[in-house]
Amino acid sequence: MDAVDALSEIAFWLERDLAPTFKVQAFRRAATLIAGLDADELADRVHDGRLRAMKGIGGRTAEVIGQSLYGLPDYLDNLRQQGRHPLASGGQDLLVALRGDLHSHSEWSDGTTPIDLMVSTARMLGRDYLALTDHSPSLTVAQGLSADRLREQLDVVAAVNTAADDDFRLLAGIEVDILEDGRLDQAPELLDRLDVVVASVHSKLREDSITMTRRMLAGIRDRHTNVLGHCTGRLVSGSRGTRPPSTFDAARVFAACAENDVAVEINCRPERQDPPEDLIRRAIEAGCLFSLDTDAHAPGHLDFLSYGAERAAASGVPPDRIVTTWPVDRLLDWSRAGQ
């Protein structure tokens, strides 16, 4: 088995299981280190001990590389066996119907890998499209993209699609902050150039309900907004601890989403589970569209659609009201309607 492929696949399974970042990065770093070595050189380094002497190659990664010369490494085999079981047991019919994902991050902001690796993993998982939605400027802690960096990224997205030899589509997007005054945190002329705009609140999540409602309504009513991201901002588990949901007038917010053709995101990250089930049902009653999105920050996170499909199916979300079940042409007709 190819050693680089083995290391990369191990990283995928570890990301899928939310393993510590340092553990995942050890395998991705090792894959990068040996990527330029031909098979004979790699075998020589394994056999004479020079591989283990390379900075960035540890005991486990060296073992995986050595075993890959002769077949399937034991560590990868164990991870594959564990991964045979789906992440979620429910929502399998809906999961099969999902065509894409409108919320993902790369190393351009706070993701962990290059764009091309996110794209190749989305292809591997059978997606028809993936929106690249790195953060906007005000989220400096996440290396939010300035206008110049977003323009540069748009060229990269275009190059990816030009080079594609299949029907997969990388969509140009952004996760744009809804600022305190309700404005979107990027120049309107740049938002006009995007395929998908996910608008989210990331700051001052404990504002009172009246203030938060006013802020969210302004963001939803902006003609550029396609998806309202993780609407409560809650965290129910994970390494960042827990965080209570924001308070806002759900009736007014979801009515505005329905009126402005903005999809309510069902965020598939297991530590978010946002919105909670009662708000999903209220959004259904309000006539909202929905978008099942992974909010992936690493390739393995792209498999989190299973979690969202289970929650959406359990809440009774009609599949045709989930925009990520739509083919890309229908999706783009919807997302660009306000431009």
ABEGO torsion letter per residue (X at the ends): XBAAAAAAAAAAAAAAAGBBAAAAAAAAAAAAAAAABBAAAAAAAAAAGAAAABBGBBAAAAAAAAAAAAEBBAAAAAAAAAAABBABABGAAAAAABABBABBBBAABABABBAAAAAAAAAAAGBABBBBBBBBAABAAAGBBBAAAAAAAAAAAAAAAAABABABBBBBBBBBBBBAAGBBBBBAAAAAABABBBBBBABGAABBAAAAAAAAAAAAABAABABBBGAAGBBABEAAEBBBBBBBBAAAAAAAAAAAGBBBBBBABAAAGOBBAAAAAAAAAAGBBBBBBAGBABAAAAAAAAAAAAAAAAAGBBAAABAAABBAAAAAAAAAAAX
